[in-house]
Amino acid sequence: MNALDLVRELIALPGPPGQEDAVRDRVVEQVRALGYAAETDPKGNLLVPLGPDPRIVVTAHLDEIAMIVRGMDPEGGILVAPMGGLHPWKLGEGPVEVMSPEGGIAGILSFGSIHSEDPASAARSVEASGLGWGNAKVLTGYNLRQLIGAGVRPGTRVALGRSRRTLTPLGNSLVSGPFLDDRADLAAMLLALGALRGQELPVLFAATVAEEVGGEGAQYLMHRLQPDVCIALELAPLVPDAPITLDATPALWVSDSFAAIRPSDIRLVEAAAREAGTGLQFQALSRGGSDASCAAARGLCARPITLGIPMENSHGCEIMHADAVDALARLTVALLGVVLGDVR
C-alpha cells in the first residue's frame, strides 16, 4: 500500500461526525484485503481485533470537522453551526456538500457581498466583531420548499465540497490537503496492520467515529473494554507554545487538555522510536484532546498515549511531510512490541 495514495483516497470521501459511512466502507475494503476480519459496533466504530481479550487499543478516527444545519431562512439560505473545531475563516467561501438523504446537494458557503457601508452587511459586521458562524449561509440555488422536499432540515450535515478534497504536493517533501487529521493517521493504521499480518496479539485496532465532537466513539468502545493502554494516532499541530518541526518525525503528546502521559510510558515511546529509527518529538499541548486522553479523563483506559503526525494549518488546509505516514506506522508497530512486553 502506498501511503499517499491511501491518504488521497480517504480525504476524497466526506465523513462528518455521525455520518462516516463512506470513509468506513473504504477502510473496511483495505482491512479485508489485508486478510483481517472486521466488524462495526452499534456506535459505528470499525473494530479489527488481532487476537482475543485485547489489552491495548489503537485508534484513528474516521470523522472530520464539518457543519450542521441549524435552520433555513425563507429564501432557502441554509444556516449552519460547526461540528468540532471548525472556524469559518479556515474554510472561506467555496463549495460544500449538503448531505441530504436524497443525495448530496452542491452548495456554496457564503458570507455575502462587500460593496456596502450598511452596518447590517456582513463586511461591516466582520470589521466590528470578527467573522463568525452567524455571518455564514450556505446557498444551493434551491428554495425553502425544495430543500425541505429533499430532506434538508436541522441536523443535516454539511461537508467540504468534493472539488476541494485534493492532495497538493509542495516543494520536494511536503503535501497539503484537508482532513489529514485524521485520514493520514487512518493510512498509518492500515500500514501498521499490514506489517502485523499473521500475528495474534491482545490488540484491537479501532477506526472510531465522532472524535471531533468529544471522542464519543472511543469512549463508547472503551467503556466496554476498559483497556490497559489506548494509543491514539493523531496530528501534532505546529503551535507557538509547543513548538515542533514540520518533518517526518512523529510527535508524542506528553499532555493535553484532558490527560498527561506517565513518565514511564514516555520512556517506552522513546525506546520504540529508537527501535523504529523514526526519532521522536515532544509536545505539551495547551489545547486539544485525543481518543486516548478523552477516555483516560473519564476513567475508561488506564494509560493514554497519543502519537501525532506534525502538521501545519490544523483544522484547515493541513500540511505534512510526505514520509510522515510511513514513519508513524513504523513507530506504532514498534510501540506495540514494547508496550506488550510491559503489560504482559
N, C-alpha and C positions, 0 to 999 in steps of 0.2 A: 504494500500500500504506500502510495506517495502522500506525504503529509499535507502538502499544499493543495493537492488535488482533492483530498478529503475536506479540507477547510473550505475550498471553493464550492464544493457540492453542498456543504452544510449551511453556509451563510446564505445560499440562494433560496433557502426554504424558510417561510415565516413560522415563528413559534412563540407567540406571546403567551404569558402565563395563563395556564388553564386550557390552552389550545395548541399544544406542542406536537400534535399527531404527525404532521408531515416530517418533522425532524426525527421523531422517534422511529417512524417507519423506515427511514433511510438508515439509521443506526442499526436497527434490527437486521436489515439486509446484510450489512457489513459483519455483524456479530455472527450471524448464521453461516456466512461464507467462511468464517474462521473456524467453524465446526462447533461453536458453543450453542447450548440451549439458552433460551431467553424467555422471560415472562414479564407481563405487565401487572403491577399490583392495582388495587382499586383507586389509588390516588393518581395513577398514570406513570409512576416511576418504572423504568425499564431495568430489570434485575438480571444479572449474569453471574451465577454462582460458579466458583472454581472448585467447590467442594462443600460438604455438609457443615452445618454449625459454624457459620462464619464469625470470626472474632475481629476481623478487620474489614471495614467497608471503604471502598474507594469511590468517590463521586465526581462527576462533572455534570453540569446542569444543561438541560435541553432548552430552557426558555430564554427569551430575550426581553429587554426593556421595550415597552410598547405603549399604546394609548388605549383607553377605554371610552366608549361613548357615554356621555353623561346627560345628553339631551339633544334636541334638534329645534332650530328656530322655524318660524312659519314659512320661510323661503327655501328650506331644505338644507341650510347650513348645519353641519354636524359639530356639536360642542364636545370637546374631549378633555380628559384628565390623564395624567401619567400613570402607568403601571411600572413600578420600580423607579429608579433614579434617573428618569429621562427629563432633560431640560429642553425647552423649545428652541433655544439658541444652538443646541447641539445638532438639531435636525435642519432648521431653516425651512424656507418654503420649498416644496418639492413633492414628488409622487409618493403617495401612500396607498395602502390597500385596506378597504373596509371589508372585514371578514364576515360577510353576510352568510347565513345558512343557505342562501340561493346561489352562492359563489362569490368570489372576490369582486368588489366594485372598485374601480380606479378612482382615486381622489387626489386632491392637492391640499397639503397642509398650507393654510393661508393666514397671513397676518394683516391683509388689507393694503390699500394704496397709501402712498406717502405725500401726494400733492395736495396738502391741506394744512391750514393753520387752525382748524377747528379742534378745540381741546378734546372732543369726543373721538377724533380719529385715532387709529392705532398708532400712527407715527408719533403724534404728540403725547399720547398716553405713555408710550415707551420711554420717551425722553424724561417724563416726570417720575415714573415709578419702576422702570425696567420692564423687560419682556417676560411675560408670564403666560400661563395657560389660559387665563381669561382673555388674552388677546388673540387666541388661536381659534381657527374654524377650519373644518375640512369641507371642501367644495367638490361635489361629484357631478354636477350638471343635472341631477335629479331633484324633483320637488319633494316636499314632505310626504305626500301620499304615496309616491313611487318608492321612496325609501322604506316606509312602513310596510308596503306591499312586498318588498324584498327581504323583510325580516330584520331590518336595522332598527335597533331600539337601545335604550340604556343597557349596558353590559356587553354590547357587541365590541369585539376587539378591532383595533386599527393598527396595522403593522407598516413598517417601512416598505415602500414600493419595490417591486421586483427589479425594476431597471436600475435601482441604486444598490443592489445586493451583489457587488462585484469585488474582486480582489485585484488590487493595483500594485505592481512592482514599483519600488522606489530605490533608485540607485542600484548598487551591486548586492545588497544584503537585506533590505527591508521590504515588507509588504504591508499594505493597508486595506482595511475593509471594515464594514460594520459587524458587530456581534462576534468579533474574535473572542470576546468574553461572552459565551464560553464555548463557541464552536471549535476554536483551536484546541481547547482542552478536551473536548469530545474526541477530536482526532488523535490527541496524545493517548487518551484512554484506549482507543482502538489499536494503536500501535503497541501499547503495553500488553493488551490481550493477545495480540499476535505473537509477541515474544514469550508469553507464558503458556502457549498451547501445549496440551498434554500433561500439564502439572495439576495434581489435585491438592488444593490448599484451602485452609479455612478463611477464604477471602471471598467477598462479594463485590463485584463492580456494579455500580448503580448510576444510570443516567437519570437524573432527578428532574422533577417538574417544579415550577413556581418558586425557584430560588430567589428570583429578583423581587419577590413580594414577601420576603421574610423567611426564606428557606423552608417553605411549607412541605415540599415533597420529602426532603431529607428527614425532617422531624417526624413526619408520619411513619417513615420507614424505620427510623432508629428507635422510636417509641416501642416498636415491637421487638427489635433485635437487641437493643442495649449493647452495642459492640464495645470491645476494649478500646479500639482505635478507629477514628474516621480520618481518612486522608482526602481532603478536598483539592481538586485541581481547579485552579483559578487564574485570574490575571494578577500581575504585580504592577500597580499603577505608578507612573512617574509623577511623584508629588514632591514639593519642596521640603516638607517636614519629615520625609522618609526616603531620601534620595537613593536611587539605584541607577544602573547603566542600561541603556537600551541595546542589549545584545542577546545572545542565545543563552546566557547563564540563568538558570532558574533562580527564583527568589523564595525564601521561606518567610511567611508571616509569623513573626515572634509574638505579635499581639495585634488585636484589632478592637473594634467597639464592643465585642462580646466576650472574648476569651484571650488568654495568653497560654502559649505552649510551655510545657515543663522544660526546665533546663536539660534534664536527661534526654528528652526527646530531641532537643536541638542537637545534642551530640550524636544521636542516632542519624539524623538527617545529614549532618556533616560527614559522618562515616560513609553513608550511602553515596553522597556526592563524590567523595574520593574514589569509591569503588567504580562509579559510573563514569568518572572523568569529566563531569559536567561543570565543576565549580559550583559555588553557591553564593547568593546574595541574601541580605537580611533586611527585613522591613518591620518596623513598629508603626503600624498604621493608626492614625488618629480618627479615621472614619472608615467604615465598611464592615462586612461580615461575610462568612462563607457557610456552606452547608455544615462544615465541621464545627466552626466556632458558635454558630447559632444553636446547633444541637447540644454542644457542651454546656452552653449557658443555661440550658433547661434540664441538665442532668441526663441527657439522652445518649451520650457517649462519654467514656472516661477520659480519653486523650485526643484532643483535636490537633491535627497537623494540616496546614494549608500551604500548598506549593503553588507558585504563580509564574506565569509567563510575563516577562517585562513588556509593558505596553504604554505607549503614549496615547493621549486623547481618550482616556477611559470614558465609556458610555457615549462615544461619538464615533467618528471615523478613525478607528483604532489602528495603531501602527505597531508591528512587532518584527523581530528578526526572523528571516526565512528558515533558520535552523532551530528555532526555539521549540517547536512542537516535538521534534525528534529528541532534543535534549531533555525535555520534561518527561517524555515516555521512558527514556533510559533511567532517569533518576527515580521514577515511580517504581520500575521493576526492581532496581537495586534496594530502594527503601523497603519494599515488601519483604525482601530477603532478610534485611537487618531487623525489621520490626517483628517478623515471625519468630526469629531467634530469641527475641526479648519477651514475647508473650507466651511462648510455649512453656 
